[in-house]
Amino acid sequence: MSKAIRRTHLAALALVTIGMTACGGGHDGGASAAKGAVSRGTEQNARVLSQRQLEDAVVGGHDLPGVQVEGIGAGTKGIGNGVIHAARRSNTNPSLCAPVSAAVDGASGYTPVGSVQRIAGRKGHSAILTLVSYRSADADRVINELRTALMSCKGYSAGPTKATYEDVEATSDPSQGDGGVAFRLKLVMQPGEDGLKVSISVTVIRHGSTLAIYKVAADTPETTASIPADLVNAQSKVLDAAVHTPA
C-alpha cells in the first residue's frame, strides 16, 4: 500500500471511530410506522439499565480473558460515557437511510436513557462497542426500523462533512440476545470506480431494552471488515445477565 493510500485509510479509520451523525435532536420520523411492530415479551420482563449499570455491564477480563477495553472521546460522565444522542433523519440523504446512518454511529432516532462507548477486543482484533439503554419498547423499534431501512437503502451521505457510504447490504442476523440485525457498507474516501473505499461491518443486538452495537472498519482497503465473535459472545452473556436480573 502506498504512503498516500495509507494516510487516506488512516483518516477513514479516524472518521469511523469518531462518528459523524450521532448528534443531538429528537426523533423526527419512523416511530408511527413501527407502532404495531414492537414485540414486548422480553422487554417487559427486562430491566432498563441506568448509566451506571451500563458502565458495569461492559465486558471485562473475567468475561473474556485477554480483552482490552479503552475509552473513546469525552462523555458526560467520563471517557466514552454518555456520548450517544438521538440522530435526526434530516442529517442523512436520502432520509430512508437514516436508521442505517445512525446505527453506524451507535445511535438511533430515539433518545437513550444512557450510553457507553468503548474500543474493545483481544489484541489484533477489536471493535467499537456501544451499549445504549432505551425506554421500554424503543429498543425493538430501533431494530425494526433498521431492518426496514436495509431493504431499500443502498447508499447515502451523512453528517456535516457529507461523508458518503456505498454498497449497503444486510448480512445474516446475529443469534445472540433477543433479536438483532447485521449489515456491511463501504465508506468512500476517493470517489470513482477505482477509488478508495473502506469496508465497515456493523452488528446490532437487542438485550431487553438495551442495544449492543459492534462496529469494525477493515485494516486495509483490500480486506473485508469482520466483527470479533468472541467479543460479541462474551458481551452478550454479560448483558443478558444484567437486563434479566431482578432489580
Salt bridges, closest charged atoms under 4 A:
ASP56 OD1 - ARG52 NE 3.61
ASP63 OD2 - HIS62 NE2 3.38
ASP138 OD1 - ARG141 NH1 3.11
ASP140 OD1 - ARG206 NE 3.28
GLU145 OE1 - HIS27 NE2 3.71
GLU166 OE1 - LYS197 NZ 2.70
ASP167 OD2 - LYS186 NZ 3.94
ASP167 OD2 - LYS197 NZ 3.99
GLU169 OE2 - ARG184 NE 2.74
ASP173 OD2 - ARG147 NH1 2.81
ASP178 OD2 - HIS244 NE2 3.77
ASP230 OD2 - ARG122 NH1 3.07
ASP240 OD1 - HIS207 ND1 2.71
